[in-house]
Amino acid sequence: MQNNTELYKTVSQLMLDGKGILAADESDGTAGKRLALANLPNQSGNRQDFREMLFTAPGIEEFLSGIILYDSTIRESTDQGVPFVDVLIARGMVPGIKVDGGVRQLDQFEGEVVTQGLDGLDERFKEYYKIGARFAKWRAVVNIGEGIPTNECLELNAVHMVEYALIAQANGIVPIVEPEVMFPGSHTLEEAEEVTTRTLNILFSTLKKYRVDLKGLILKSSMVLAGDTNPQQSTADEVASATLRTFKLSVPRDVGGIVFLSGGQAAKRATENLQAIASFGKQPWPITFSYSRAIQEPFLLAWQGKSENVSLAQKALLYRVKMNALAQLGKYDASRDTK
């Protein structure tokens, strides 16, 4: 039987109290949407500058345990020639890697998609491990609409996630499984709760069926909240109650940890909702954040692509990760969050 001690050690490093994970794993194409916030064109040099400023921002290691990278980013270096992976490791942050290949329309299932990217995954994991990655991420997209998601689509995505997780663990890499229930839409809080609970029940029954080591795995989950165009928006307390109720009905107690995606929420709202969840006290699993835009947007808006704004932008980044770290501990005060 495989010895997964190193996987458990990585999970422990990632799920430390008062720390979270930065998702800086946008594809080269999606990175253009981030750079647009700083009024910059989507060019490789601008992407490299953007990531270097993120990874070298003073003090962030106090509040971040790991950073998820994209394939091109994990191979890049600073202007001084230091590989980004070495920068993260030297600062005590665990490098991770996004490995899925995005989604495609699922034939015969209108409005539903399936994640691809299993081809050559074992070889890619072996390379990523040599580069320094110790955890990975695979995302599935769950749309809510008339008659969807179907169980058939959820089951197919779960099987793909299982295969990814088994290959990751065989290569000494902790798999993050991310079934993202999409925020855009008019669905109610109750509909989101039903879909999220069903999605996670199907996922974990499949993971257990194929003997994935749940202690060496992390769930990256959406918070349960009404769709962004629903007129009845969820309060932080409603989000926390629905989310924790969902987890207790669907997530086995031996899962290594749970991290939240921000999923299009405004930066401050994502922090407030995390605080509300933490205010319910200790749960069977360690829980923290793994935000992308909700952390990066304040940085990009402060930077605006200008060298004279780098320090200001990095301070904005530090401030946002600190606020989320406080929320993870249940110590965040929204009335004092003025940025």
ROKE-38439 format. One record per atom (N, C-alpha, C): z, x, y. Coordinates in steps of 0.05 Angstrom, whole numbers, plus 5000, padded with zeros to 4 digits. Example, Ala and Ser with C-alpha at 12.3 -4.5 7.8 and 13.67 -1.06 7.14 Angstrom:
REM residues 2
515652644886 515652464910 515652644934 514252574955 514352734979 515752585001 
//
This chain:
REM residues 339
500050174976 500050005000 500050185025 498550095045 498250255070 500950275085 501650515094 504050555110 503350505140 504550305151 503850225178 505950305199 507550505192 509650585210 508650655238 506350795239 505250875265 504350635281 503350425267 502650185281 505050055294 507250045279 509749925290 510750085314 510450345313 511350515335 509650455360 507050415356 505250355379 505950085391 506449885373 507249625383 509749645400 511749795390 514249825405 513749955432 511950155433 511250285459 510050085478 508349915468 506949725485 508649495495 510649415479 512249185485 515049245497 515249465512 517749535524 518549335546 521149285548 522149115570 521349225597 520549055615 519949135642 517249275646 515549245625 512949365627 510849165616 508349205624 506149045614 503649215610 501449085604 498949225598 496849145619 495449345630 493249285649 490749265632 489249045635 486649015622 484549105642 483649355638 481449475654 479049515637 478449305620 476449335600 473949165606 473449115631 470948975639 468549135629 466548985620 464049115614 462849235639 460849405637 459549515661 458449295678 457449085666 456348855681 458548705696 460648635682 462848485694 464248645715 464248905713 465549075733 464249035760 461748945760 460348885786 461748665801 462848465786 464248255800 466848355813 468048545800 470448665813 469648825838 467648995835 466849165857 465848995881 464748765875 463848585897 466148515916 468548495905 470948435921 471448655941 470548895935 470849125953 468249185968 466348995966 463749025980 462149275971 462349335945 460949565934 458849475913 456549615912 454649555891 455649655864 454649535842 455449595815 453949845806 454950075813 453850335805 455850495790 454950675772 456850825755 458850985771 457951105793 459851255810 462051085822 461350845830 463350655841 465250565819 464150515795 465950435773 467850665766 466950905766 468651135760 470851165782 470051145807 472051155829 474150945826 473250705821 475050475818 477050525796 476150605772 478050655750 479850895755 478751105767 480451345773 482651265791 482151115812 484251035830 486350855817 485450685798 487350525783 489150695766 487950875751 489451025730 491251245743 490651325767 492251545779 494051435801 494251175805 495951065825 498851145820 500151265840 502951355837 504851135829 506451185808 508651005801 507950785781 505450745775 504850505758 505950535729 506350785721 507350825693 510150715690 511550665712 514250545710 514050245701 511650125705 511349845700 509149775680 507549975672 505449935653 505850105628 505649975605 505950125579 503350205568 501150065576 498550135565 496350025582 493850125578 491550035593 489250005573 487849775574 485549725557 483049815572 481449975558 479050095569 476549975556 474250015569 471649945559 470350195547 468250165531 467050395517 466250615537 464950535559 464050745577 466450875592 468550715597 470850815612 472451015595 472750965569 474351135552 473151415550 470551435557 469151695555 469051835582 470051715603 469851825630 472152005637 471752155658 473852345668 474252315698 476352425708 476852435737 474852625750 474852625777 473052805792 473653095785 476153145776 476953425769 476353485740 475153295725 474353355698 476353295677 478553155684 480653085665 479952815652 479652805626 478952545613 480952325620 480052085626 481751865632 483951825611 483251855586 485151815564 487452015567 486852265574 488952465577 490752405601 489552295622 491052205645 493151995637 492351805622 494151585614 496351695595 495551855575 497551955556 499552125571 498652295589 500552475604 502552315621 501752075628 503451905645 505151705628 504851735601 506551565583 505351285578 502751255584 501450995579 499551015555 499550815538 497950825514 495050735520 493050885512 490250805517 489450595495 488050395505 486950195486 483950165491 482650005474 479749985475 478849695468 477149585484 475849325477 473549385458 473449245436 471349305416 469449085410 470048835418 468148625412 465648645428 463548515419 460948535432 460248285448 462248135457 461647895472 461047665454 460247445466 459847195451 456847115450 456246955430 453646825428 454046535421 452046375428 452146085422 452246045392 454045875383 454245815354 452245595348 450345665331 448245475324 449445215312 448244995320 449044725311 451644625323 452944785341 455444715353 455244735384 454144525396 453644535425 456244585441 456044775459 458344835476 460345025465 459745125440 461645305427 460345575422 462045785423 461046055420 462646205399 461446415388 462746585369 462546875378 464647025374 464647305382 463247485362 461747675372 460247865354 461348145359 460448335342 461248615346 462448745322 462248625298 463348755274 461648975263 459048975270 457249185259 458149465268 458449635248 459249915255 462049945265 463749745262 466349755275 468149975263 468050015237 469650225224 469050495236 466450555239 465650815250 466550845279 466350625294 467150625322 470150675325 471650545307 474550585308 475350875302 473950995283 474551275277 474051445301 471951395316 471351555340 473351495362 474051245366 475951175387 478751295381 479451305356 482051425348 482051725356 479851855350 479652145357 479752185387 478552005402 478652025431 481551985442 483051815428 485851765436 486751475437 484951285431 485751005431 487750945408 489750785414 491750715394 492050415391 490750265408 490649975404 487949875414 487249625406 484649515411 484849225418 482649115428 482648825435 480048695426 480248455415 477948295407 478448015418 476547905434 476947655448 475047445436 476147205431 474546975425 474846775448 472746615453 472746425475 472946145463 474945995473 475345715463 474945525487 472745375486 472145185507 473344915500 474344775521 475344505517 473344305530 472544115514 470543915524 470443675505 468443505509 468143275492 467643355463 469643315446 469343375417 469643665410 470243835429 470644125424 473344215435 474444425423 473344585401 473544445374 471544505357 471644415330 473244605313 474444505291 475844685273 474044885261 471544805256 469544985244 469145235261 468845195287 468545425305 471045595307 473345465308 475845615309 476245775283 475445665261 475745805235 473846045233 471446015243 469546235242 470446465260 471346405284 472446605301 474946745289 476546585275 478946695263 478246895241 476146835225 475247015204 474247275216 472747255237 471747505250 474047665261 476047535272 478447675283 479947805260 480147675237 481547795214 480148055206 477448045204 476048285195 476448515214 476248445240 476848645261 479648765258 481648585254 484448675252 484848855228 483648785206 484048945181 482749225185 480449235198 479149495202 480749665222 481749535243 483449675262 485849795249 487349635234 489749735222 489249955201 487049935187 486250145168 485750415182 485050405207 484550645223 486850725241 489150605237 491550685252 491650575280 490150365285 489950245312 491049965312 492849905331 494049635333 491949435343 491449225329 489549025339 490948815357 489848775381 490548535397 488548325391 489448085383 487647865378 487947675402 485647605414 485747455439 483947205437 485046975428 483546725428 484046595455 482246625474 482646525501 481746235504 483646065508 483145785515 482445775544 479945705551 478945735578 480345555598 480945675621 482245535643 480245355658 477745445663 475845275677 475445005662 475644785677 475144525665 476944315677 476544065668 478143845678 480243745659 480743895637 482543805616 485443795627 487043635614 489843595622 491543815609 494043825618 495944015606 496343945576 496443685570 496843595543 494543675525 492143645535 489743735520 489844035515 490544185535 490744475532 492844555511 495044415511 497144465491 496144415463 494844185460 493844115433 491844325423 489944395440 487944595432 489144865427 490944955444 492145215440 493745225414 495345015409 496845005384 495045005360 492944855361 491044845338 489645115334 488845235356 487545495355 489245705342 491745715351 493645915340 494445865311 494745605304 495445545276 493145635257 490745575265 488445665249 488245965247 488646095270 488446385271 490546515253 493046435255 495146565240 495146495211 494246255204 494046185175 491846365163 489746425178 487646595168 488546895166 489946985186 491047255186 492947295162 494647105157 496447125134 494947115108 492946945106 491346915081 490147175073 489147335093 487847585087 489647825090 492247775091 494347975090 494348185112 493548095136 493848265159 496848305165 497648545171 500448615176 501148505204 502548285206 503148165231 505048335248 506648485236 508548665251 506948875267 504548945257 502949145270 500649025286 501148785296 499148635311 500348505336 498748475357 499648345382 497848115388 498947885395 497447655404 497047665434 494647635444 494047605472 493247315476 494847165490 494546875492 494146775520 492746555522 492746405547 495446275551 496246235576 498446045581 497345765578 499045575572 498145295569 498345165597 496045095608 496044975634 493544795637 493744605655 491544425659 489144575670 486744475665 484344605674 484244625705 482744815714 482744875743 481744655761 480144465750 479144245766 480543985760 482643995744 484243755740 485943695765 485943455775 487543405800 490543435796 491443405772 494343435766 494843715756 495343905774 495744185766 498544225756 498844405736 501344445723 503244605740 505844525740 507844685753 508644915735 509945115746 510745345730 512645265707 514445075712 516244985691 514744835669 512744685677 511144545657 509544735640 508444935653 506945145638 508745285619 511145365628 512945515610 513845345586 514445095591 515344915569 513144875549 510744815558 508544765540 507745015525 507845245538 506945495526 508945575504 511545565510 513545645490 513645445467 513245185473 513144985451 510845045433 508545115444 506145185428 506745425410 507945635422 508445875406 510345825383 512345665388 514345615367 513145445344 511045305349 509745145329 507545295314 506745525324 504345655313 504445955309 506346095322 506346395320 508646485301 507946615279 510046705261 512046895275 514446895266 516547045279 516247345276 514647435255 514347725251 512047845266 510647685283 508547805300 509748015319 508348245322 509548465337 510148405366 508548235379 509048165407 506947975417 507447865440 505547685454 505147785482 502647805491 501947865518 500247645529 500447595555 498947385568 496547485583 494247345581 492047395599 492447215623 491347295646 491547135670 489446915672 487146965660 485146765656 484146615680 483846755703 482846625727 484946515745 487546535738 489646455756 489846645780 490646545802 491146715825 493446905819 493447135832 495347355825 498147255826 498947125847 501747035850 502446815830 500546635825 501046415806 501546525778 500046725770 500446845744 503246975742 504147095763 506847205764 508946995762 508646785778 510546565778 510746435750 508546395737 508546265711 509946455690 509446715692 510846905674 513846895679 514746885704 517546855710 518746605698 517346385700 518346135688 518646155658 516846285645 517046325616 519346505609 519746715624 522046905619 524646765624 524746575643 527246445649 528446275626 526746225606 527746085582 529346265563 529446525570 531046715555 529546845532 531046975515 529947135493 528546955473 526147055464 524546905445 524347065419 523346955397 523047105372 521347355375 519547365395 517747585399 518147705427 517747965431 517548065458 515147945471 515347875497 513147745512 512747885538 510247955545 509748085571 506948005580 505948145600 503348085612 501248285604 498748195604 496448375601 494248265619 494648295645 492848175665 490648365673 488448245683 486148395692 485848345722 484348125728 483748065756 486348015772 488247885760 490747825774 492248075784 491648305772 492748555781 490748705799 488148695791 486148865804 485248745831 485248485834 484148365859 485648455884 488348455885 489648555909 488948845916 488649005895 487849285898 485049305911 483149155900 480349165909 480149065938 481548855944 481448745971 482548935992 484649085984 485849286002 484049526004 482649595983 480949845983 478449816000 476949605995 474349556009 472449786008 472749955987 470850175983 471150406003 473350406018 473650616039 475750816031 475051076035 476851286026 479551276042 479451186066 481851176082 483850956072 482750776055 484450556045 485550606017 485050846005 485750895977 488850865974 490350995991 493250985989 494350695992 493250556010 493950276015 493350105990 491050145978 490149995955 492050065931 492650315927 494350395905 497150285908 498150255933 500750135938 500649835931 498349705937 498049425930 498049385900 496749575885 496849565856 499649595846 501049795856 503849845847 505549605852 505249485876 506849245883 506349025863 503748975856 503148745838 504248795810 503949035799 504949085772 508049075772 509249155794 512249135796 513048845796 511648675811 512448395811 512148275784 510048345769 509748235742 511848355723 512648605727 514748725710 517348585715 517948515740 520348365747 520348085734 517947965735 517647695723 518147715692 517147925680 517547955651 520447965644 522048075662 524948105658 526447855668 524947665680 526247425691 527647475717 526847685732 528147765756 526347735781 524147595778 522247565801 523147335819 522947385845 523647185865 521147125882 519846895877 517346835890 517646815921 520046745930 520446725959 520346995973 520647205958 520647475969 517947615964 516147475950 513547585944 511647505966 511347675985 509847606009 506947716009 506147835987 503447955986 501647805967 
//
